[in-house]
Amino acid sequence: MTAVDCSRRAALATRFNTAVRGIRVRVERGDAFARTNGRRFDLVIANPPYVPGEPALPARGAARAWDAGVDGRAVLDRLCAAAPALLAPGGTLLVVHSALCRVSTTLRQLRDGGLTASVVARAEEPFGPVMRAREHLLRERGLIAEGQRHEELVVVRADRVPARVPRPRVSATTSTEHGRDPVTSE
């Protein structure tokens, strides 16, 4: 099992929590896309930043956990592009994000990468402190309606279906093909 996060605090918390529970986890700190080094995984679980904000992503600090560019897709788009290479045959990606970030774009990008993709869970949640602080900005960009105080969170599942090996074609014979009754003939 491997856990990757760009946050030093998140990596340390993961090391501590897994050690306390006796779970062996390889914890890496850094950019998840760079740290995987071409490895493929059976399961990838991601809760990437998805809150729309300023065009430039923060290089440091807590805001890295939620700031995701103008439309909230800066990290989601990278994840969708990388997903086919991250998943082993038969592997699954589960990613959570706000519907404000265009779920249809996530599904299309994953499918364009050769994965099957669908929304497997939805929940309506009140805005948290970051979304409340950005209500004016989100309204200006047309991402929320006047007075909107909730967002829909979705879990998208994408699967890398293993390549199918063609089965040899078995031809069915009939009694007329061989001139005998297949049930009674020996």
Secondary structure, 3 states (H helix, E strand, C coil): CEEEECCHHHHHHHHHHHHHCCCCCEEEECCHHHHCCCCCEEEEEECCCCECCCCCCCCCCHHHHCECCCCCCHHHHHHHHHHHHHEEEEEEEEEEEEHHHCHHHHHHHHHHCCCEEEEEEEEEEECCHHHHHCHHHHHHCCCCCCCCCEEEEEEEEEECCCCCCCCCCCCCCCHHHHCCCCCCCC
